[in-house]
Amino acid sequence: MRARSTRLAGVALAAGLGIASLAACSSGADASSGSTSGGNAGSGGKKIALLLPESKTTRYETFDRPLFEAAVKASCADCTVLYSNADQDAGKQQQQAEAALTQGANVLVLDPVDGKAAASVVASAKGSGIPVVAYDRFIQGADYYVSFDNATVGKIQAQTLVDLVKKGGKTSGDLVMINGSPTDPNAADFKAGAHSVLDGSGFKIAAEYDTPDWSPDKAQQWMEGQVSAVKGNLVGVYAANDGTAGGAIAALKGGGVNPLPPVTGQDSELAAIQRILAGDQAMTIYKPIKPEAEAAAKAAIALANKQTPQKTSDFKSIAATILDPIAVTKDKIKDTVVKDGIYKTADICSGAVAAACTSAGIS
């Protein structure tokens, strides 16, 4: 999320993590996936459980899962991925983790629904001698952590918001904050990073909300209840991700707010990129998922083979790969999500945003 080219650095880091683990895996059958996958019997390959938290945020099924599976297959052809999605249910995720251990998983790659509740999953795995990679969201006690600099995410969102509000000629006024899920440890980091900028910005935080389950619907309902109170003096909306941003924007439009104030976001979802082009959303955060998924796969393979994965840093005393996020405004779309092939231009530039794509140099 900093103004340097982190995509290439992230890929290099991910590649570096695989050097030791490549030799440990023999070639064989292709990696498979599925919540009940039994693995490649007799191949000697390791079983790697990938446990993702939910599907409301489009990134997990669209990017994280296929990119992780491809990275495992590329580095360890006879490894098997045991995949599960918890649908935002911490209890369900714990059951999925237990099922993976029963199926003989050699390592868990866990993106927790609830960071605190996930500590029991880590304890259960370690009791069976199975290491855990905390993926995208931190878990105390994990053996390795792969994510982005989450406090910096909040700082970049907030600083971009303040800069855009001031660019629009405002030096005072009300902001509202729509934070992420209170059970997501990353959300607390985003929130803290944002407050470190907004609290001293000269603008007033008139209302603030922690969104259960990152639900766009709940964010919209809350924002609908705030519109009448802040409508006359609202200058900006801090939304922690693109889903909550979409909910906020729908509420503002429904409440007759025109023009819309700048609204932040995160995850570079396709709908958010289109809203930015249309002028409804001010920015999003691009977190290149490919290097994150690749780094997690390399670390998981190394740990499954009882090797020590390479690290870029330590995070709360846990070996980690920490990548940098990138702010995306309209003028940055072409050089980020388009350049990296995250979306096809035909998918972005459809319907009402076609003309905006042309003016932004996207074709």
C-alpha positions as CSV (number, residue, x, y, z in Angstrom):
1,M,0.0,0.0,0.0
2,R,2.9,2.3,-0.2
3,A,3.9,4.3,-3.3
4,R,6.5,1.9,-4.3
5,S,6.3,-1.1,-6.6
6,T,5.3,-3.8,-4.2
7,R,4.0,-6.2,-6.7
8,L,7.4,-7.2,-8.0
9,A,8.9,-7.3,-4.5
10,G,6.0,-9.5,-3.3
11,V,6.6,-11.9,-6.2
12,A,10.3,-12.1,-5.5
13,L,9.7,-12.8,-1.8
14,A,7.2,-15.5,-2.7
15,A,9.7,-17.1,-5.1
16,G,12.4,-16.9,-2.4
17,L,10.3,-18.8,0.1
18,G,10.0,-21.7,-2.3
19,I,13.7,-22.5,-2.8
20,A,14.1,-24.8,0.2
21,S,10.7,-26.4,-0.2
22,L,10.8,-27.3,-3.9
23,A,13.4,-30.0,-3.4
24,A,11.3,-31.6,-0.7
25,C,8.3,-32.4,-3.0
26,S,8.5,-35.1,-5.7
27,S,6.5,-34.8,-8.9
28,G,3.4,-36.8,-9.2
29,A,-0.4,-36.4,-9.6
30,D,-1.9,-32.9,-9.8
31,A,-2.9,-31.2,-6.6
32,S,-6.7,-31.5,-6.0
33,S,-9.1,-29.6,-3.8
34,G,-12.4,-29.9,-2.0
35,S,-13.6,-30.0,1.5
36,T,-13.5,-33.9,1.6
37,S,-10.6,-34.5,-0.7
38,G,-8.7,-37.6,0.3
39,G,-5.4,-36.8,-1.2
40,N,-3.2,-38.8,-3.6
41,A,-3.1,-42.3,-2.0
42,G,0.3,-43.8,-2.1
43,S,2.0,-40.8,-3.7
44,G,3.8,-39.7,-0.5
45,G,2.6,-36.2,-1.1
46,K,1.7,-33.9,1.8
47,K,-1.8,-32.7,2.6
48,I,-2.3,-29.0,3.0
49,A,-5.6,-27.7,4.4
50,L,-6.7,-24.3,3.2
51,L,-9.4,-22.9,5.5
52,L,-10.9,-19.6,4.3
53,P,-13.4,-17.6,6.3
54,E,-16.2,-16.5,4.1
55,S,-17.5,-15.8,0.6
56,K,-19.3,-12.4,0.9
57,T,-16.0,-10.8,0.1
58,T,-15.4,-11.9,-3.5
59,R,-11.6,-12.2,-3.2
60,Y,-11.6,-15.5,-1.4
61,E,-13.2,-17.7,-4.0
62,T,-12.2,-15.7,-7.0
63,F,-8.5,-15.2,-6.2
64,D,-7.2,-16.6,-2.9
65,R,-8.3,-20.2,-3.4
66,P,-7.3,-20.7,-7.1
67,L,-4.0,-18.8,-6.7
68,F,-3.1,-20.8,-3.6
69,E,-4.0,-24.1,-5.2
70,A,-2.0,-23.2,-8.3
71,A,1.0,-22.2,-6.2
72,V,0.9,-25.6,-4.3
73,K,0.6,-27.5,-7.6
74,A,3.5,-25.6,-9.1
75,S,5.9,-26.3,-6.2
76,C,4.7,-29.7,-5.1
77,A,2.8,-31.7,-7.8
78,D,1.9,-34.6,-5.5
79,C,0.7,-32.4,-2.6
80,T,-3.1,-32.3,-2.0
81,V,-5.1,-29.2,-1.0
82,L,-8.0,-29.9,1.4
83,Y,-10.2,-26.9,1.0
84,S,-13.0,-25.5,3.2
85,N,-14.9,-22.2,3.4
86,A,-16.5,-21.4,6.8
87,D,-19.2,-19.0,5.5
88,Q,-18.5,-16.6,8.3
89,D,-19.2,-19.2,11.0
90,A,-16.4,-19.7,13.6
91,G,-17.9,-22.9,14.9
92,K,-18.1,-24.3,11.4
93,Q,-14.5,-23.4,10.7
94,Q,-13.4,-25.2,13.9
95,Q,-15.3,-28.3,12.6
96,Q,-13.6,-28.0,9.2
97,A,-10.2,-27.7,10.9
98,E,-10.9,-30.8,12.9
99,A,-12.0,-32.7,9.8
100,A,-8.8,-31.7,8.0
101,L,-6.7,-33.0,10.9
102,T,-8.7,-36.2,10.8
103,Q,-8.0,-36.5,7.1
104,G,-4.3,-36.4,7.9
105,A,-3.5,-32.8,7.0
106,N,0.2,-32.1,7.5
107,V,-0.3,-28.3,7.9
108,L,-3.2,-25.9,8.2
109,V,-3.3,-22.6,6.3
110,L,-6.0,-20.7,8.2
111,D,-7.7,-17.4,7.5
112,P,-9.8,-17.2,10.7
113,V,-13.4,-16.0,10.9
114,D,-12.7,-15.0,14.5
115,G,-9.0,-14.5,15.4
116,K,-9.5,-15.2,19.1
117,A,-11.6,-18.3,18.6
118,A,-9.0,-19.6,16.1
119,A,-6.5,-19.9,19.0
120,S,-8.3,-23.2,19.9
121,V,-7.8,-24.4,16.4
122,V,-4.1,-23.7,16.7
123,A,-3.9,-25.4,20.0
124,S,-5.7,-28.5,18.7
125,A,-3.4,-28.7,15.6
126,K,-0.3,-28.3,17.7
127,G,-1.5,-31.0,20.1
128,S,-1.4,-33.2,17.1
129,G,2.0,-31.9,16.0
130,I,0.6,-30.0,13.0
131,P,1.9,-26.5,12.2
132,V,-0.4,-23.6,11.3
133,V,0.1,-20.8,8.8
134,A,-2.0,-17.7,9.7
135,Y,-3.2,-16.4,6.3
136,D,-4.1,-12.8,5.8
137,R,-5.4,-12.5,9.4
138,F,-3.2,-12.9,12.4
139,I,-3.6,-15.8,14.9
140,Q,-1.7,-15.8,18.2
141,G,0.4,-19.0,18.4
142,A,0.6,-19.8,14.7
143,D,3.9,-21.0,13.3
144,Y,4.0,-18.5,10.4
145,Y,2.0,-15.5,9.3
146,V,1.5,-14.1,5.8
147,S,-0.3,-10.8,5.3
148,F,-0.1,-7.2,4.4
149,D,0.9,-4.3,6.7
150,N,-2.6,-3.8,8.0
151,A,-2.1,-0.7,10.1
152,T,-0.6,0.9,7.0
153,V,-3.8,0.0,5.1
154,G,-5.8,2.1,7.5
155,K,-3.3,4.9,7.3
156,I,-3.3,5.0,3.5
157,Q,-7.1,4.9,3.4
158,A,-7.5,7.7,5.9
159,Q,-4.7,9.9,4.4
160,T,-6.2,9.5,0.9
161,L,-9.6,10.5,2.3
162,V,-8.3,13.6,4.0
163,D,-6.3,14.6,0.9
164,L,-9.3,14.3,-1.3
165,V,-11.6,16.2,1.1
166,K,-9.1,19.0,1.3
167,K,-8.6,18.9,-2.5
168,G,-12.3,19.5,-2.7
169,G,-11.9,22.7,-0.7
170,K,-13.1,21.5,2.7
171,T,-11.0,22.2,5.8
172,S,-13.6,21.2,8.3
173,G,-16.7,19.0,8.5
174,D,-18.0,15.6,9.6
175,L,-16.6,12.2,8.8
176,V,-18.2,8.8,9.5
177,M,-16.2,5.6,10.0
178,I,-17.5,2.2,8.9
179,N,-15.0,-0.2,10.3
180,G,-14.7,-4.0,9.7
181,S,-15.8,-6.9,11.8
182,P,-15.0,-6.7,15.5
183,T,-14.0,-10.4,15.4
184,D,-11.4,-9.8,12.7
185,P,-8.0,-8.9,14.1
186,N,-7.0,-7.2,10.9
187,A,-10.1,-4.9,11.2
188,A,-8.7,-3.6,14.5
189,D,-5.4,-2.7,12.7
190,F,-7.2,-1.0,9.9
191,K,-9.2,1.0,12.4
192,A,-6.1,2.0,14.5
193,G,-4.2,3.0,11.4
194,A,-7.1,5.2,10.2
195,H,-7.6,6.8,13.6
196,S,-3.9,7.7,13.7
197,V,-4.5,10.0,10.7
198,L,-8.1,11.1,11.1
199,D,-8.0,12.0,14.8
200,G,-5.5,14.8,14.0
201,S,-6.9,15.8,10.6
202,G,-9.1,18.7,11.7
203,F,-12.2,16.9,10.7
204,K,-14.7,15.6,13.2
205,I,-15.6,11.9,13.4
206,A,-19.3,12.3,13.9
207,A,-20.2,8.6,14.0
208,E,-18.5,5.3,13.9
209,Y,-19.6,1.7,13.5
210,D,-17.9,-1.8,13.7
211,T,-19.6,-3.9,11.0
212,P,-20.6,-7.4,12.1
213,D,-19.3,-10.0,9.7
214,W,-18.1,-7.3,7.3
215,S,-21.7,-7.4,6.1
216,P,-22.5,-4.8,3.3
217,D,-26.2,-5.0,4.2
218,K,-25.5,-4.1,7.9
219,A,-23.2,-1.3,6.8
220,Q,-25.9,0.1,4.6
221,Q,-28.5,-0.2,7.3
222,W,-26.3,1.7,9.8
223,M,-25.5,4.4,7.3
224,E,-29.1,4.9,6.4
225,G,-29.7,5.7,10.1
226,Q,-26.9,8.3,10.1
227,V,-27.8,10.2,6.9
228,S,-30.3,12.6,8.4
229,A,-27.9,13.5,11.2
230,V,-24.8,14.1,9.2
231,K,-26.2,15.0,5.7
232,G,-25.7,18.7,6.0
233,N,-22.1,18.6,7.1
234,L,-20.8,15.3,5.8
235,V,-17.5,15.6,4.0
236,G,-16.2,12.0,3.8
237,V,-16.8,8.4,4.6
238,Y,-14.1,6.0,5.8
239,A,-15.3,2.5,4.8
240,A,-12.9,-0.3,5.7
241,N,-13.5,-2.4,2.6
242,D,-15.3,-2.4,-0.7
243,G,-18.3,-4.3,0.6
244,T,-19.0,-1.8,3.3
245,A,-18.2,1.1,0.9
246,G,-20.9,-0.3,-1.5
247,G,-23.4,-0.4,1.4
248,A,-22.5,3.2,2.5
249,I,-22.8,4.5,-1.1
250,A,-26.2,2.9,-1.5
251,A,-27.4,4.5,1.7
252,L,-26.1,7.9,0.8
253,K,-27.8,7.8,-2.6
254,G,-31.0,6.5,-1.1
255,G,-30.9,9.4,1.4
256,G,-30.5,12.0,-1.3
257,V,-26.9,13.0,-0.7
258,N,-25.7,14.7,-3.8
259,P,-22.9,15.1,-4.6
260,L,-21.5,12.1,-2.9
261,P,-18.6,12.7,-0.5
262,P,-15.3,10.7,-1.0
263,V,-15.7,7.1,0.2
264,T,-12.8,4.8,0.8
265,G,-12.6,1.0,0.3
266,Q,-10.3,-2.0,0.2
267,D,-9.8,-5.2,-1.8
268,S,-10.1,-3.8,-5.3
269,E,-13.3,-5.7,-6.0
270,L,-14.6,-5.4,-9.6
271,A,-17.7,-3.5,-8.5
272,A,-15.5,-1.0,-6.5
273,I,-13.2,-0.4,-9.5
274,Q,-16.4,0.4,-11.6
275,R,-17.7,2.7,-8.8
276,I,-14.3,4.5,-8.8
277,L,-14.5,5.0,-12.5
278,A,-18.1,6.2,-12.2
279,G,-17.1,8.7,-9.5
280,D,-19.1,7.1,-6.7
281,Q,-16.2,5.7,-4.7
282,A,-13.0,7.6,-4.2
283,M,-10.4,4.9,-3.8
284,T,-9.7,1.3,-2.8
285,I,-6.7,-0.6,-1.5
286,Y,-5.0,-3.1,-3.8
287,K,-3.4,-6.0,-2.0
288,P,-1.7,-8.2,-4.7
289,I,-3.1,-11.6,-3.7
290,K,-0.9,-13.6,-6.0
291,P,2.3,-13.0,-4.0
292,E,0.4,-13.5,-0.7
293,A,-1.1,-16.8,-1.8
294,E,2.3,-18.0,-3.2
295,A,4.1,-17.0,0.0
296,A,1.6,-19.0,2.1
297,A,1.9,-22.0,-0.2
298,K,5.7,-22.0,0.0
299,A,5.6,-21.6,3.8
300,A,3.0,-24.4,4.1
301,I,5.0,-26.8,2.0
302,A,8.2,-26.1,4.0
303,L,6.4,-26.6,7.3
304,A,4.7,-29.8,6.0
305,N,8.2,-31.1,5.3
306,K,9.4,-30.1,8.8
307,Q,11.6,-27.3,7.3
308,T,11.9,-23.7,8.3
309,P,10.3,-21.3,5.8
310,Q,12.1,-18.1,4.9
311,K,10.7,-14.9,6.4
312,T,10.9,-11.2,5.7
313,S,10.2,-10.2,9.3
314,D,8.7,-11.2,12.6
315,F,5.2,-10.1,13.6
316,K,4.4,-10.3,17.3
317,S,7.2,-12.8,17.7
318,I,6.0,-15.0,14.8
319,A,8.0,-15.5,11.6
320,A,6.2,-13.7,8.8
321,T,6.1,-12.5,5.3
322,I,4.6,-9.0,5.3
323,L,3.7,-7.4,2.0
324,D,2.8,-3.8,1.1
325,P,-0.6,-2.5,0.1
326,I,-1.2,0.0,-2.7
327,A,-3.8,2.9,-2.9
328,V,-5.9,2.8,-6.0
329,T,-7.6,5.9,-7.3
330,K,-9.0,6.4,-10.8
331,D,-5.6,7.3,-12.2
332,K,-4.0,4.2,-10.7
333,I,-6.4,1.6,-12.0
334,K,-4.6,1.0,-15.3
335,D,-1.2,0.5,-13.6
336,T,-2.5,-1.9,-10.9
337,V,-5.4,-4.2,-11.4
338,V,-5.4,-3.9,-15.2
339,K,-1.6,-4.3,-15.5
340,D,-1.6,-7.3,-13.2
341,G,-4.4,-9.0,-15.1
342,I,-6.7,-9.1,-12.1
343,Y,-9.6,-8.1,-14.4
344,K,-10.1,-8.0,-18.1
345,T,-10.8,-4.6,-19.5
346,A,-13.9,-5.9,-21.1
347,D,-15.3,-6.8,-17.7
348,I,-14.4,-3.5,-16.1
349,C,-15.5,-1.3,-19.0
350,S,-19.0,-2.6,-19.5
351,G,-22.2,-0.6,-19.5
352,A,-22.3,2.8,-17.8
353,V,-18.6,3.0,-17.1
354,A,-17.4,2.5,-20.7
355,A,-17.0,6.2,-21.3
356,A,-15.2,6.6,-18.0
357,C,-12.8,3.8,-19.0
358,T,-11.9,5.7,-22.2
359,S,-11.2,8.9,-20.4
360,A,-9.0,7.0,-17.9
361,G,-7.0,5.5,-20.7
362,I,-8.3,2.0,-20.1
363,S,-9.3,0.1,-23.3
